Amino acid sequence: MYNPEEFDKQKTKVLKYILYKKRTENEIRTKFITSIEENLLEDIIEYLKEAKYIDDKEYIRKTVNEFEALKNLSIKEIKYKLLTKGLNKNDIEDYIYENKEVLEEYETKSASNIIYKKSNSLEEQEIKQYLLKKGYKIENINKAMQEI
C-alpha cells in the first residue's frame, strides 16, 4: 500500500495535467501508466472522477460544441475524432443519438459551407464525392445543395 503523501503528490501531478487542458480518462492512463504505480493511479482516477475533474461524457459534450463552433465536420468525422481520444464508443453513440437533430442540422450547415467554398473550383458532382468521402450523409449533402 502507498502512503497518503504519495497519493497527494501523484494526484497533484495528474491534476496539473488535467487543469492545463481537459483530458479523457484514457489520456490520463496513457500519460501516467509508466510513472505512477497502477493501483495508485486507479485510486487517483477514481478520486478525480468522483470530484468531477474527469468526466468523459462532459468531455464529449464540450468537444462536440467546440467542433460545432469552429469546424466543418460530418457526424462520422466527429465520432472518429472522439474515438481517437480513447472515449467509450457507447458514450459517443449515446451522445450522437440523443443530439441527432442538432447534429444533422450541423452536418447540413457544414456541408453548405464546404459546397460554398469549393463551388468556384469544383463541379457539383466532384463536391458531392468529396463530401461523401468525408462521411457526410447523402441526404444532408442534397439538402445543403438545395439551400445554396
N, CA, C and O atoms as a GROMACS GRO file, in nm:
protein
  592
    1MET      N    1   0.084  -0.119   0.000
    1MET     CA    2   0.000   0.000   0.000
    1MET      C    3   0.088   0.125   0.000
    1MET      O    4   0.202   0.121   0.048
    2TYR      N    5   0.038   0.233  -0.052
    2TYR     CA    6   0.113   0.358  -0.060
    2TYR      C    7   0.069   0.451   0.053
    2TYR      O    8  -0.037   0.433   0.112
    3ASN      N    9   0.153   0.548   0.081
    3ASN     CA   10   0.119   0.640   0.191
    3ASN      C   11   0.039   0.760   0.139
    3ASN      O   12   0.042   0.789   0.019
    4PRO      N   13  -0.031   0.831   0.227
    4PRO     CA   14  -0.115   0.946   0.186
    4PRO      C   15  -0.036   1.057   0.118
    4PRO      O   16  -0.088   1.124   0.029
    5GLU      N   17   0.089   1.078   0.160
    5GLU     CA   18   0.169   1.183   0.098
    5GLU      C   19   0.195   1.151  -0.050
    5GLU      O   20   0.190   1.238  -0.137
    6GLU      N   21   0.223   1.023  -0.075
    6GLU     CA   22   0.248   0.979  -0.214
    6GLU      C   23   0.122   0.999  -0.298
    6GLU      O   24   0.129   1.047  -0.411
    7PHE      N   25   0.007   0.963  -0.242
    7PHE     CA   26  -0.121   0.981  -0.312
    7PHE      C   27  -0.140   1.129  -0.347
    7PHE      O   28  -0.170   1.162  -0.462
    8ASP      N   29  -0.120   1.218  -0.249
    8ASP     CA   30  -0.138   1.361  -0.273
    8ASP      C   31  -0.039   1.415  -0.376
    8ASP      O   32  -0.074   1.496  -0.462
    9LYS      N   33   0.085   1.370  -0.365
    9LYS     CA   34   0.188   1.416  -0.459
    9LYS      C   35   0.152   1.376  -0.603
    9LYS      O   36   0.157   1.458  -0.694
   10GLN      N   37   0.116   1.248  -0.621
   10GLN     CA   38   0.084   1.200  -0.756
   10GLN      C   39  -0.049   1.259  -0.805
   10GLN      O   40  -0.064   1.290  -0.924
   11LYS      N   41  -0.145   1.274  -0.714
   11LYS     CA   42  -0.274   1.333  -0.750
   11LYS      C   43  -0.252   1.476  -0.802
   11LYS      O   44  -0.315   1.517  -0.900
   12THR      N   45  -0.165   1.550  -0.736
   12THR     CA   46  -0.135   1.687  -0.778
   12THR      C   47  -0.074   1.688  -0.918
   12THR      O   48  -0.106   1.774  -1.000
   13LYS      N   49   0.013   1.593  -0.944
   13LYS     CA   50   0.076   1.582  -1.076
   13LYS      C   51  -0.031   1.558  -1.184
   13LYS      O   52  -0.029   1.621  -1.290
   14VAL      N   53  -0.123   1.465  -1.156
   14VAL     CA   54  -0.230   1.433  -1.252
   14VAL      C   55  -0.324   1.554  -1.267
   14VAL      O   56  -0.365   1.587  -1.378
   15LEU      N   57  -0.356   1.618  -1.156
   15LEU     CA   58  -0.444   1.735  -1.161
   15LEU      C   59  -0.386   1.847  -1.247
   15LEU      O   60  -0.459   1.910  -1.324
   16LYS      N   61  -0.258   1.872  -1.235
   16LYS     CA   62  -0.193   1.975  -1.317
   16LYS      C   63  -0.209   1.942  -1.465
   16LYS      O   64  -0.235   2.030  -1.547
   17TYR      N   65  -0.194   1.815  -1.498
   17TYR     CA   66  -0.208   1.768  -1.636
   17TYR      C   67  -0.351   1.792  -1.686
   17TYR      O   68  -0.372   1.834  -1.800
   18ILE      N   69  -0.449   1.766  -1.601
   18ILE     CA   70  -0.591   1.782  -1.638
   18ILE      C   71  -0.628   1.930  -1.648
   18ILE      O   72  -0.699   1.971  -1.740
   19LEU      N   73  -0.580   2.009  -1.554
   19LEU     CA   74  -0.619   2.150  -1.550
   19LEU      C   75  -0.556   2.231  -1.663
   19LEU      O   76  -0.610   2.333  -1.705
   20TYR      N   77  -0.442   2.185  -1.713
   20TYR     CA   78  -0.378   2.252  -1.826
   20TYR      C   79  -0.470   2.246  -1.948
   20TYR      O   80  -0.485   2.344  -2.022
   21LYS      N   81  -0.531   2.129  -1.969
   21LYS     CA   82  -0.622   2.106  -2.080
   21LYS      C   83  -0.711   1.989  -2.042
   21LYS      O   84  -0.663   1.890  -1.988
   22LYS      N   85  -0.840   2.000  -2.070
   22LYS     CA   86  -0.932   1.890  -2.037
   22LYS      C   87  -0.882   1.760  -2.101
   22LYS      O   88  -0.844   1.758  -2.218
   23ARG      N   89  -0.884   1.653  -2.023
   23ARG     CA   90  -0.833   1.524  -2.072
   23ARG      C   91  -0.938   1.415  -2.050
   23ARG      O   92  -1.025   1.426  -1.963
   24THR      N   93  -0.927   1.311  -2.130
   24THR     CA   94  -1.012   1.194  -2.111
   24THR      C   95  -0.944   1.100  -2.012
   24THR      O   96  -0.825   1.112  -1.985
   25GLU      N   97  -1.022   1.009  -1.958
   25GLU     CA   98  -0.966   0.909  -1.866
   25GLU      C   99  -0.855   0.831  -1.936
   25GLU      O  100  -0.751   0.803  -1.875
   26ASN      N  101  -0.876   0.796  -2.061
   26ASN     CA  102  -0.777   0.721  -2.137
   26ASN      C  103  -0.647   0.799  -2.155
   26ASN      O  104  -0.538   0.743  -2.144
   27GLU      N  105  -0.658   0.929  -2.182
   27GLU     CA  106  -0.538   1.012  -2.198
   27GLU      C  107  -0.457   1.014  -2.067
   27GLU      O  108  -0.334   1.009  -2.070
   28ILE      N  109  -0.527   1.020  -1.954
   28ILE     CA  110  -0.460   1.023  -1.824
   28ILE      C  111  -0.389   0.890  -1.799
   28ILE      O  112  -0.273   0.887  -1.757
   29ARG      N  113  -0.459   0.781  -1.826
   29ARG     CA  114  -0.398   0.648  -1.809
   29ARG      C  115  -0.272   0.634  -1.894
   29ARG      O  116  -0.167   0.591  -1.846
   30THR      N  117  -0.283   0.672  -2.020
   30THR     CA  118  -0.172   0.660  -2.114
   30THR      C  119  -0.052   0.743  -2.068
   30THR      O  120   0.062   0.697  -2.074
   31LYS      N  121  -0.078   0.863  -2.021
   31LYS     CA  122   0.029   0.953  -1.979
   31LYS      C  123   0.103   0.902  -1.854
   31LYS      O  124   0.225   0.912  -1.847
   32PHE      N  125   0.028   0.847  -1.757
   32PHE     CA  126   0.088   0.816  -1.627
   32PHE      C  127   0.110   0.667  -1.600
   32PHE      O  128   0.157   0.631  -1.492
   33ILE      N  129   0.078   0.581  -1.694
   33ILE     CA  130   0.087   0.435  -1.672
   33ILE      C  131   0.229   0.392  -1.634
   33ILE      O  132   0.247   0.298  -1.556
   34THR      N  133   0.328   0.459  -1.688
   34THR     CA  134   0.466   0.418  -1.660
   34THR      C  135   0.526   0.490  -1.539
   34THR      O  136   0.624   0.442  -1.481
   35SER      N  137   0.469   0.605  -1.500
   35SER     CA  138   0.531   0.682  -1.392
   35SER      C  139   0.460   0.670  -1.257
   35SER      O  140   0.517   0.706  -1.154
   36ILE      N  141   0.336   0.620  -1.258
   36ILE     CA  142   0.263   0.604  -1.132
   36ILE      C  143   0.222   0.458  -1.118
   36ILE      O  144   0.171   0.397  -1.212
   37GLU      N  145   0.245   0.402  -1.002
   37GLU     CA  146   0.210   0.262  -0.975
   37GLU      C  147   0.061   0.240  -1.006
   37GLU      O  148  -0.022   0.326  -0.976
   38GLU      N  149   0.028   0.126  -1.065
   38GLU     CA  150  -0.105   0.101  -1.120
   38GLU      C  151  -0.220   0.119  -1.019
   38GLU      O  152  -0.318   0.188  -1.049
   39ASN      N  153  -0.208   0.060  -0.901
   39ASN     CA  154  -0.315   0.073  -0.801
   39ASN      C  155  -0.333   0.218  -0.757
   39ASN      O  156  -0.445   0.265  -0.736
   40LEU      N  157  -0.222   0.286  -0.742
   40LEU     CA  158  -0.226   0.426  -0.703
   40LEU      C  159  -0.295   0.508  -0.812
   40LEU      O  160  -0.380   0.593  -0.784
   41LEU      N  161  -0.258   0.483  -0.937
   41LEU     CA  162  -0.319   0.554  -1.050
   41LEU      C  163  -0.470   0.530  -1.054
   41LEU      O  164  -0.548   0.622  -1.077
   42GLU      N  165  -0.511   0.404  -1.033
   42GLU     CA  166  -0.655   0.372  -1.031
   42GLU      C  167  -0.728   0.451  -0.923
   42GLU      O  168  -0.835   0.505  -0.947
   43ASP      N  169  -0.669   0.458  -0.805
   43ASP     CA  170  -0.731   0.532  -0.694
   43ASP      C  171  -0.738   0.682  -0.724
   43ASP      O  172  -0.837   0.748  -0.693
   44ILE      N  173  -0.634   0.734  -0.784
   44ILE     CA  174  -0.632   0.876  -0.820
   44ILE      C  175  -0.741   0.904  -0.924
   44ILE      O  176  -0.816   1.001  -0.911
   45ILE      N  177  -0.750   0.819  -1.025
   45ILE     CA  178  -0.852   0.836  -1.129
   45ILE      C  179  -0.993   0.830  -1.067
   45ILE      O  180  -1.078   0.913  -1.098
   46GLU      N  181  -1.016   0.733  -0.981
   46GLU     CA  182  -1.147   0.722  -0.914
   46GLU      C  183  -1.178   0.848  -0.833
   46GLU      O  184  -1.289   0.900  -0.838
   47TYR      N  185  -1.079   0.895  -0.759
   47TYR     CA  186  -1.096   1.016  -0.678
   47TYR      C  187  -1.132   1.135  -0.768
   47TYR      O  188  -1.224   1.211  -0.738
   48LEU      N  189  -1.060   1.150  -0.878
   48LEU     CA  190  -1.082   1.263  -0.968
   48LEU      C  191  -1.215   1.252  -1.043
   48LEU      O  192  -1.275   1.354  -1.077
   49LYS      N  193  -1.260   1.130  -1.069
   49LYS     CA  194  -1.392   1.111  -1.132
   49LYS      C  195  -1.502   1.153  -1.035
   49LYS      O  196  -1.597   1.222  -1.074
   50GLU      N  197  -1.489   1.111  -0.910
   50GLU     CA  198  -1.588   1.148  -0.809
   50GLU      C  199  -1.592   1.299  -0.788
   50GLU      O  200  -1.698   1.357  -0.765
   51ALA      N  201  -1.476   1.363  -0.798
   51ALA     CA  202  -1.468   1.508  -0.781
   51ALA      C  203  -1.502   1.583  -0.911
   51ALA      O  204  -1.496   1.706  -0.916
   52LYS      N  205  -1.537   1.508  -1.015
   52LYS     CA  206  -1.578   1.562  -1.146
   52LYS      C  207  -1.465   1.632  -1.224
   52LYS      O  208  -1.491   1.712  -1.314
   53TYR      N  209  -1.340   1.602  -1.189
   53TYR     CA  210  -1.229   1.653  -1.269
   53TYR      C  211  -1.214   1.571  -1.397
   53TYR      O  212  -1.168   1.620  -1.500
   54ILE      N  213  -1.256   1.446  -1.389
   54ILE     CA  214  -1.256   1.358  -1.506
   54ILE      C  215  -1.402   1.320  -1.530
   54ILE      O  216  -1.466   1.259  -1.445
   55ASP      N  217  -1.453   1.358  -1.646
   55ASP     CA  218  -1.592   1.326  -1.682
   55ASP      C  219  -1.598   1.312  -1.833
   55ASP      O  220  -1.614   1.410  -1.906
   56ASP      N  221  -1.584   1.189  -1.880
   56ASP     CA  222  -1.576   1.165  -2.024
   56ASP      C  223  -1.703   1.207  -2.098
   56ASP      O  224  -1.695   1.253  -2.211
   57LYS      N  225  -1.819   1.192  -2.035
   57LYS     CA  226  -1.944   1.233  -2.102
   57LYS      C  227  -1.948   1.385  -2.120
   57LYS      O  228  -1.993   1.436  -2.223
   58GLU      N  229  -1.902   1.455  -2.019
   58GLU     CA  230  -1.895   1.602  -2.028
   58GLU      C  231  -1.789   1.642  -2.131
   58GLU      O  232  -1.807   1.739  -2.204
   59TYR      N  233  -1.680   1.567  -2.138
   59TYR     CA  234  -1.574   1.592  -2.236
   59TYR      C  235  -1.632   1.580  -2.378
   59TYR      O  236  -1.604   1.663  -2.464
   60ILE      N  237  -1.713   1.476  -2.401
   60ILE     CA  238  -1.776   1.458  -2.532
   60ILE      C  239  -1.862   1.579  -2.565
   60ILE      O  240  -1.852   1.636  -2.674
   61ARG      N  241  -1.948   1.620  -2.470
   61ARG     CA  242  -2.038   1.733  -2.493
   61ARG      C  243  -1.960   1.860  -2.528
   61ARG      O  244  -1.992   1.928  -2.625
   62LYS      N  245  -1.858   1.892  -2.449
   62LYS     CA  246  -1.780   2.014  -2.472
   62LYS      C  247  -1.703   2.009  -2.604
   62LYS      O  248  -1.696   2.108  -2.676
   63THR      N  249  -1.646   1.894  -2.634
   63THR     CA  250  -1.568   1.880  -2.757
   63THR      C  251  -1.657   1.895  -2.880
   63THR      O  252  -1.620   1.963  -2.976
   64VAL      N  253  -1.775   1.833  -2.877
   64VAL     CA  254  -1.867   1.846  -2.990
   64VAL      C  255  -1.911   1.992  -3.005
   64VAL      O  256  -1.921   2.042  -3.117
   65ASN      N  257  -1.938   2.060  -2.894
   65ASN     CA  258  -1.975   2.202  -2.900
   65ASN      C  259  -1.863   2.285  -2.963
   65ASN      O  260  -1.890   2.376  -3.041
   66GLU      N  261  -1.738   2.254  -2.929
   66GLU     CA  262  -1.624   2.324  -2.990
   66GLU      C  263  -1.618   2.298  -3.141
   66GLU      O  264  -1.596   2.390  -3.220
   67PHE      N  265  -1.637   2.172  -3.180
   67PHE     CA  266  -1.636   2.138  -3.323
   67PHE      C  267  -1.746   2.217  -3.395
   67PHE      O  268  -1.723   2.272  -3.502
   68GLU      N  269  -1.865   2.221  -3.335
   68GLU     CA  270  -1.978   2.291  -3.399
   68GLU      C  271  -1.946   2.439  -3.418
   68GLU      O  272  -1.986   2.498  -3.518
   69ALA      N  273  -1.876   2.497  -3.323
   69ALA     CA  274  -1.845   2.640  -3.330
   69ALA      C  275  -1.730   2.670  -3.426
   69ALA      O  276  -1.727   2.777  -3.487
   70LEU      N  277  -1.635   2.577  -3.440
   70LEU     CA  278  -1.511   2.610  -3.510
   70LEU      C  279  -1.483   2.534  -3.639
   70LEU      O  280  -1.403   2.579  -3.721
   71LYS      N  281  -1.548   2.420  -3.660
   71LYS     CA  282  -1.507   2.334  -3.772
   71LYS      C  283  -1.627   2.293  -3.858
   71LYS      O  284  -1.742   2.299  -3.814
   72ASN      N  285  -1.596   2.251  -3.980
   72ASN     CA  286  -1.695   2.190  -4.067
   72ASN      C  287  -1.664   2.040  -4.073
   72ASN      O  288  -1.571   1.998  -4.141
   73LEU      N  289  -1.742   1.962  -4.000
   73LEU     CA  290  -1.718   1.818  -3.992
   73LEU      C  291  -1.849   1.742  -4.015
   73LEU      O  292  -1.958   1.793  -3.989
   74SER      N  293  -1.835   1.620  -4.063
   74SER     CA  294  -1.951   1.532  -4.069
   74SER      C  295  -1.966   1.466  -3.932
   74SER      O  296  -1.875   1.468  -3.850
   75ILE      N  297  -2.083   1.408  -3.908
   75ILE     CA  298  -2.106   1.337  -3.783
   75ILE      C  299  -2.005   1.222  -3.770
   75ILE      O  300  -1.954   1.194  -3.661
   76LYS      N  301  -1.977   1.158  -3.882
   76LYS     CA  302  -1.880   1.047  -3.882
   76LYS      C  303  -1.740   1.096  -3.840
   76LYS      O  304  -1.670   1.028  -3.766
   77GLU      N  305  -1.701   1.213  -3.888
   77GLU     CA  306  -1.570   1.269  -3.852
   77GLU      C  307  -1.565   1.305  -3.703
   77GLU      O  308  -1.463   1.283  -3.637
   78ILE      N  309  -1.674   1.358  -3.650
   78ILE     CA  310  -1.681   1.390  -3.508
   78ILE      C  311  -1.662   1.262  -3.426
   78ILE      O  312  -1.584   1.258  -3.331
   79LYS      N  313  -1.735   1.159  -3.465
   79LYS     CA  314  -1.728   1.030  -3.395
   79LYS      C  315  -1.584   0.977  -3.398
   79LYS      O  316  -1.532   0.932  -3.295
   80TYR      N  317  -1.521   0.982  -3.514
   80TYR     CA  318  -1.384   0.932  -3.529
   80TYR      C  319  -1.287   1.010  -3.439
   80TYR      O  320  -1.203   0.950  -3.372
   81LYS      N  321  -1.300   1.144  -3.438
   81LYS     CA  322  -1.211   1.227  -3.355
   81LYS      C  323  -1.228   1.195  -3.207
   81LYS      O  324  -1.131   1.194  -3.132
   82LEU      N  325  -1.352   1.169  -3.164
   82LEU     CA  326  -1.376   1.134  -3.024
   82LEU      C  327  -1.320   0.996  -2.992
   82LEU      O  328  -1.264   0.974  -2.885
   83LEU      N  329  -1.335   0.902  -3.086
   83LEU     CA  330  -1.281   0.767  -3.065
   83LEU      C  331  -1.129   0.768  -3.051
   83LEU      O  332  -1.073   0.690  -2.974
   84THR      N  333  -1.063   0.857  -3.125
   84THR     CA  334  -0.916   0.863  -3.116
   84THR      C  335  -0.870   0.914  -2.980
   84THR      O  336  -0.753   0.895  -2.944
   85LYS      N  337  -0.958   0.977  -2.904
   85LYS     CA  338  -0.926   1.023  -2.769
   85LYS      C  339  -0.941   0.910  -2.667
   85LYS      O  340  -0.917   0.929  -2.548
   86GLY      N  341  -0.982   0.792  -2.714
   86GLY     CA  342  -0.997   0.678  -2.624
   86GLY      C  343  -1.127   0.680  -2.546
   86GLY      O  344  -1.139   0.614  -2.442
   87LEU      N  345  -1.224   0.755  -2.595
   87LEU     CA  346  -1.354   0.762  -2.526
   87LEU      C  347  -1.436   0.637  -2.556
   87LEU      O  348  -1.418   0.572  -2.659
   88ASN      N  349  -1.525   0.604  -2.465
   88ASN     CA  350  -1.610   0.487  -2.478
   88ASN      C  351  -1.704   0.503  -2.598
   88ASN      O  352  -1.776   0.602  -2.610
   89LYS      N  353  -1.701   0.404  -2.687
   89LYS     CA  354  -1.780   0.409  -2.810
   89LYS      C  355  -1.930   0.424  -2.779
   89LYS      O  356  -2.000   0.499  -2.847
   90ASN      N  357  -1.978   0.353  -2.676
   90ASN     CA  358  -2.120   0.363  -2.641
   90ASN      C  359  -2.157   0.502  -2.592
   90ASN      O  360  -2.265   0.552  -2.624
   91ASP      N  361  -2.068   0.566  -2.515
   91ASP     CA  362  -2.095   0.703  -2.469
   91ASP      C  363  -2.104   0.798  -2.588
   91ASP      O  364  -2.190   0.887  -2.591
   92ILE      N  365  -2.016   0.780  -2.686
   92ILE     CA  366  -2.017   0.865  -2.806
   92ILE      C  367  -2.147   0.844  -2.883
   92ILE      O  368  -2.213   0.939  -2.922
   93GLU      N  369  -2.182   0.717  -2.905
   93GLU     CA  370  -2.303   0.686  -2.981
   93GLU      C  371  -2.428   0.733  -2.908
   93GLU      O  372  -2.523   0.780  -2.971
   94ASP      N  373  -2.430   0.721  -2.775
   94ASP     CA  374  -2.543   0.773  -2.697
   94ASP      C  375  -2.557   0.923  -2.716
   94ASP      O  376  -2.667   0.975  -2.737
   95TYR      N  377  -2.445   0.993  -2.709
   95TYR     CA  378  -2.448   1.139  -2.727
   95TYR      C  379  -2.502   1.174  -2.866
   95TYR      O  380  -2.587   1.262  -2.880
   96ILE      N  381  -2.452   1.107  -2.967
   96ILE     CA  382  -2.495   1.135  -3.104
   96ILE      C  383  -2.644   1.105  -3.119
   96ILE      O  384  -2.717   1.182  -3.182
   97TYR      N  385  -2.689   0.995  -3.063
   97TYR     CA  386  -2.831   0.959  -3.070
   97TYR      C  387  -2.919   1.062  -3.000
   97TYR      O  388  -3.022   1.104  -3.052
   98GLU      N  389  -2.876   1.103  -2.880
   98GLU     CA  390  -2.954   1.199  -2.800
   98GLU      C  391  -2.955   1.339  -2.863
   98GLU      O  392  -3.045   1.418  -2.835
   99ASN      N  393  -2.857   1.369  -2.946
   99ASN     CA  394  -2.847   1.502  -3.008
   99ASN      C  395  -2.857   1.494  -3.161
   99ASN      O  396  -2.804   1.580  -3.232
  100LYS      N  397  -2.923   1.392  -3.209
  100LYS     CA  398  -2.930   1.362  -3.352
  100LYS      C  399  -2.978   1.482  -3.435
  100LYS      O  400  -2.916   1.516  -3.536
  101GLU      N  401  -3.089   1.544  -3.393
  101GLU     CA  402  -3.144   1.655  -3.470
  101GLU      C  403  -3.045   1.770  -3.485
  101GLU      O  404  -3.024   1.820  -3.596
  102VAL      N  405  -2.987   1.811  -3.376
  102VAL     CA  406  -2.891   1.922  -3.376
  102VAL      C  407  -2.769   1.886  -3.461
  102VAL      O  408  -2.720   1.969  -3.538
  103LEU      N  409  -2.721   1.763  -3.448
  103LEU     CA  410  -2.603   1.720  -3.524
  103LEU      C  411  -2.634   1.709  -3.673
  103LEU      O  412  -2.549   1.741  -3.757
  104GLU      N  413  -2.754   1.665  -3.708
  104GLU     CA  414  -2.793   1.658  -3.850
  104GLU      C  415  -2.795   1.799  -3.910
  104GLU      O  416  -2.747   1.820  -4.021
  105GLU      N  417  -2.850   1.895  -3.836
  105GLU     CA  418  -2.853   2.035  -3.881
  105GLU      C  419  -2.710   2.087  -3.898
  105GLU      O  420  -2.678   2.153  -3.997
  106TYR      N  421  -2.626   2.057  -3.799
  106TYR     CA  422  -2.486   2.099  -3.805
  106TYR      C  423  -2.417   2.040  -3.927
  106TYR      O  424  -2.344   2.110  -3.997
  107GLU      N  425  -2.440   1.910  -3.953
  107GLU     CA  426  -2.376   1.845  -4.068
  107GLU      C  427  -2.421   1.911  -4.198
  107GLU      O  428  -2.340   1.932  -4.289
  108THR      N  429  -2.549   1.942  -4.208
  108THR     CA  430  -2.601   2.007  -4.329
  108THR      C  431  -2.537   2.145  -4.346
  108THR      O  432  -2.498   2.182  -4.456
  109LYS      N  433  -2.527   2.220  -4.236
  109LYS     CA  434  -2.465   2.352  -4.240
  109LYS      C  435  -2.317   2.341  -4.279
  109LYS      O  436  -2.267   2.421  -4.358
  110SER      N  437  -2.248   2.242  -4.224
  110SER     CA  438  -2.107   2.220  -4.258
  110SER      C  439  -2.093   2.188  -4.406
  110SER      O  440  -2.004   2.240  -4.473
  111ALA      N  441  -2.181   2.102  -4.456
  111ALA     CA  442  -2.178   2.068  -4.599
  111ALA      C  443  -2.201   2.193  -4.683
  111ALA      O  444  -2.133   2.213  -4.784
  112SER      N  445  -2.296   2.277  -4.642
  112SER     CA  446  -2.323   2.402  -4.715
  112SER      C  447  -2.198   2.490  -4.719
  112SER      O  448  -2.164   2.546  -4.824
  113ASN      N  449  -2.130   2.502  -4.606
  113ASN     CA  450  -2.008   2.584  -4.601
  113ASN      C  451  -1.903   2.531  -4.698
  113ASN      O  452  -1.838   2.608  -4.769
  114ILE      N  453  -1.886   2.400  -4.700
  114ILE     CA  454  -1.786   2.339  -4.788
  114ILE      C  455  -1.827   2.355  -4.934
  114ILE      O  456  -1.744   2.387  -5.019
  115ILE      N  457  -1.955   2.333  -4.963
  115ILE     CA  458  -2.004   2.350  -5.101
  115ILE      C  459  -1.978   2.492  -5.148
  115ILE      O  460  -1.930   2.514  -5.259
  116TYR      N  461  -2.011   2.588  -5.063
  116TYR     CA  462  -1.992   2.729  -5.097
  116TYR      C  463  -1.844   2.758  -5.127
  116TYR      O  464  -1.813   2.825  -5.225
  117LYS      N  465  -1.754   2.708  -5.042
  117LYS     CA  466  -1.610   2.732  -5.060
  117LYS      C  467  -1.555   2.666  -5.186
  117LYS      O  468  -1.468   2.721  -5.253
  118LYS      N  469  -1.607   2.546  -5.218
  118LYS     CA  470  -1.550   2.469  -5.328
  118LYS      C  471  -1.622   2.493  -5.461
  118LYS      O  472  -1.576   2.446  -5.565
  119SER      N  473  -1.735   2.564  -5.459
  119SER     CA  474  -1.816   2.579  -5.580
  119SER      C  475  -1.746   2.656  -5.692
  119SER      O  476  -1.783   2.642  -5.808
  120ASN      N  477  -1.644   2.735  -5.659
  120ASN     CA  478  -1.571   2.808  -5.763
  120ASN      C  479  -1.475   2.719  -5.839
  120ASN      O  480  -1.450   2.740  -5.958
  121SER      N  481  -1.421   2.618  -5.769
  121SER     CA  482  -1.316   2.538  -5.832
  121SER      C  483  -1.359   2.396  -5.871
  121SER      O  484  -1.290   2.331  -5.950
  122LEU      N  485  -1.472   2.347  -5.817
  122LEU     CA  486  -1.514   2.209  -5.846
  122LEU      C  487  -1.657   2.203  -5.900
  122LEU      O  488  -1.740   2.289  -5.871
  123GLU      N  489  -1.682   2.100  -5.978
  123GLU     CA  490  -1.817   2.073  -6.028
  123GLU      C  491  -1.902   2.017  -5.914
  123GLU      O  492  -1.849   1.966  -5.815
  124GLU      N  493  -2.033   2.027  -5.928
  124GLU     CA  494  -2.126   1.979  -5.825
  124GLU      C  495  -2.102   1.832  -5.791
  124GLU      O  496  -2.103   1.795  -5.673
  125GLN      N  497  -2.080   1.749  -5.891
  125GLN     CA  498  -2.058   1.606  -5.868
  125GLN      C  499  -1.929   1.581  -5.791
  125GLN      O  500  -1.924   1.493  -5.705
  126GLU      N  501  -1.824   1.657  -5.822
  126GLU     CA  502  -1.696   1.643  -5.752
  126GLU      C  503  -1.710   1.683  -5.604
  126GLU      O  504  -1.654   1.619  -5.516
  127ILE      N  505  -1.786   1.788  -5.580
  127ILE     CA  506  -1.810   1.833  -5.443
  127ILE      C  507  -1.885   1.724  -5.366
  127ILE      O  508  -1.853   1.693  -5.251
  128LYS      N  509  -1.987   1.667  -5.431
  128LYS     CA  510  -2.065   1.559  -5.368
  128LYS      C  511  -1.974   1.442  -5.330
  128LYS      O  512  -1.984   1.388  -5.220
  129GLN      N  513  -1.886   1.402  -5.422
  129GLN     CA  514  -1.794   1.292  -5.397
  129GLN      C  515  -1.700   1.325  -5.280
  129GLN      O  516  -1.674   1.241  -5.194
  130TYR      N  517  -1.652   1.447  -5.278
  130TYR     CA  518  -1.563   1.493  -5.170
  130TYR      C  519  -1.634   1.480  -5.036
  130TYR      O  520  -1.578   1.427  -4.940
  131LEU      N  521  -1.757   1.529  -5.028
  131LEU     CA  522  -1.833   1.524  -4.903
  131LEU      C  523  -1.865   1.380  -4.862
  131LEU      O  524  -1.859   1.346  -4.744
  132LEU      N  525  -1.898   1.297  -4.958
  132LEU     CA  526  -1.926   1.156  -4.927
  132LEU      C  527  -1.803   1.088  -4.868
  132LEU      O  528  -1.813   1.011  -4.773
  133LYS      N  529  -1.685   1.118  -4.926
  133LYS     CA  530  -1.560   1.061  -4.874
  133LYS      C  531  -1.533   1.106  -4.731
  133LYS      O  532  -1.473   1.032  -4.653
  134LYS      N  533  -1.578   1.226  -4.696
  134LYS     CA  534  -1.557   1.278  -4.561
  134LYS      C  535  -1.664   1.228  -4.463
  134LYS      O  536  -1.663   1.265  -4.346
  135GLY      N  537  -1.755   1.144  -4.512
  135GLY     CA  538  -1.851   1.082  -4.421
  135GLY      C  539  -1.986   1.152  -4.411
  135GLY      O  540  -2.068   1.115  -4.328
  136TYR      N  541  -2.009   1.253  -4.493
  136TYR     CA  542  -2.138   1.321  -4.490
  136TYR      C  543  -2.247   1.230  -4.545
  136TYR      O  544  -2.224   1.152  -4.637
  137LYS      N  545  -2.365   1.241  -4.486
  137LYS     CA  546  -2.478   1.160  -4.532
  137LYS      C  547  -2.534   1.223  -4.660
  137LYS      O  548  -2.542   1.346  -4.671
  138ILE      N  549  -2.572   1.140  -4.755
  138ILE     CA  550  -2.620   1.188  -4.885
  138ILE      C  551  -2.740   1.281  -4.870
  138ILE      O  552  -2.751   1.380  -4.942
  139GLU      N  553  -2.830   1.249  -4.774
  139GLU     CA  554  -2.948   1.336  -4.758
  139GLU      C  555  -2.910   1.475  -4.708
  139GLU      O  556  -2.974   1.573  -4.744
  140ASN      N  557  -2.806   1.484  -4.624
  140ASN     CA  558  -2.760   1.615  -4.577
  140ASN      C  559  -2.687   1.691  -4.687
  140ASN      O  560  -2.696   1.814  -4.695
  141ILE      N  561  -2.615   1.619  -4.771
  141ILE     CA  562  -2.547   1.683  -4.885
  141ILE      C  563  -2.652   1.741  -4.980
  141ILE      O  564  -2.642   1.856  -5.021
  142ASN      N  565  -2.752   1.659  -5.013
  142ASN     CA  566  -2.857   1.705  -5.105
  142ASN      C  567  -2.933   1.825  -5.049
  142ASN      O  568  -2.962   1.920  -5.121
  143LYS      N  569  -2.963   1.818  -4.920
  143LYS     CA  570  -3.034   1.930  -4.854
  143LYS      C  571  -2.948   2.056  -4.863
  143LYS      O  572  -2.998   2.165  -4.894
  144ALA      N  573  -2.818   2.042  -4.836
  144ALA     CA  574  -2.727   2.157  -4.841
  144ALA      C  575  -2.717   2.214  -4.983
  144ALA      O  576  -2.711   2.335  -5.001
  145MET      N  577  -2.716   2.127  -5.082
  145MET     CA  578  -2.706   2.173  -5.223
  145MET      C  579  -2.832   2.246  -5.264
  145MET      O  580  -2.825   2.342  -5.341
  146GLN      N  581  -2.945   2.204  -5.214
  146GLN     CA  582  -3.072   2.273  -5.247
  146GLN      C  583  -3.078   2.411  -5.184
  146GLN      O  584  -3.136   2.504  -5.241
  147GLU      N  585  -3.016   2.425  -5.066
  147GLU     CA  586  -3.020   2.552  -4.995
  147GLU      C  587  -2.930   2.658  -5.056
  147GLU      O  588  -2.946   2.778  -5.030
  148ILE      N  589  -2.833   2.614  -5.137
  148ILE     CA  590  -2.738   2.712  -5.195
  148ILE      C  591  -2.792   2.768  -5.325
  148ILE      O  592  -2.726   2.851  -5.388
   0.00000   0.00000   0.00000
